[in-house]
């Protein structure tokens, strides 16, 4: 199939009504392109803000630490990156430490009397 050669010299000028439609379509395309670019910039900005403000902290979550039957929590304390729980179990005292970001146990210290 042979494509006709359209030169600028062969085209007839548009009527005023047609020119208004073309101008309106160009304006709508420009507004749509601007809105798209603005939306992309906002999304990239929010993602960047959250990445740089997170400081590597994990999202808050709920964890249940299981204690042995009959155990009693005596005291809790929080340091920079640990939660420390003092537990009494059967007459002995035990300290359990948890990582504050992951809520995973990091250590256990048991106290016992000398015989």
N, C-alpha and C positions, 0 to 999 in steps of 0.2 A: 504494500500500500504506500502510495506516495503522499508525504505530508506537504500540505501547501505552505509556501514560504510567505510568512507574514512580516512585512517590513513596516516600520513606523510611517512610511510615506503612503502606504496603501490603506491605512486605517482611517475611518471617518471619525470626526470628533464626536464626543458623546453629547447627548442632549442635556439640558440643565437638570432634568429629573434623574437621568442616569448618573450624572456626575454627583448628585446629592447622595444617591445610594452607594456609589463607590467611596465617597468621602466618609459616609457613616460606617461602612464596613471597615475601612482603614482605622477609624477612630476606635471602634469596638475591638479590633485586633490589637491595637496598641494598649488599650486599657486591660485587656485580657492578659497580654504578655507582662505588663507591669504587675498585675495582681499575682501572677504565677511566680515571678521573680521575688516579690515581697514575701509570699508564702514560704518559698524555699529558704530565704534568708532568715525568717523567723524560726523555722524548724532547726536549721543549722545553729542558730544562736542559742536556742533552748538546750539542744543536745550538748553544745560546747560548755554552756554554763553549768549544766549538771555534772559533766565530767570533771571540770576544774574545781567545782565546789564540793564534790563528794569526798575528797581526801582519802579515798580508799575505804571508807566506812561501809559496812554492810547495812542493808535495809533492816529495820526493826523486825524481830520475829519472836514468836512465842515458843518457849521450850519448857518441858517439864522434866526436872531432874528427879530420878527415882532414888529414894533413900530406903535403907533396910527397914523392915518392920520394927516398930518400937523406937526408931531414931527420933531425936528431938533437936530442932534447930535452936541453938542458943544465941547466936549472933551472926550478923552479916556485915561485910565491909567492902568498899569499892576503892581500888587504887587506879592508877593510870590505865592499865589494860587488863585488869583482873577483877573478878568478883570472888571474895573469900567468904566461905560459909563455915561456921563452927557448929559441929554436930556432936551431940551426946548420944552414945549408943552403948547400952548395957553397962553403964558406969565408967566407960572410957570416953575420952574426948578426942575428936578427930577434926581436922581442918581440911576442907576440900576447896580447891581453886578452879575457877572457870575463866576461859578467855572471854573478854567482854564483847568482842566483835562476832565471834563464831558461836559462843555459848557452849563450847566443847570443854570437857574436863581437862585440866592441865596438870593437876597434881593432887596428891593426898598425903597428909601428915597425920600419923597416929601417935597418941601419947599413952604410955602405960607406966604403971608404978613398978619400981624395982622390987624383986622378990626378997 
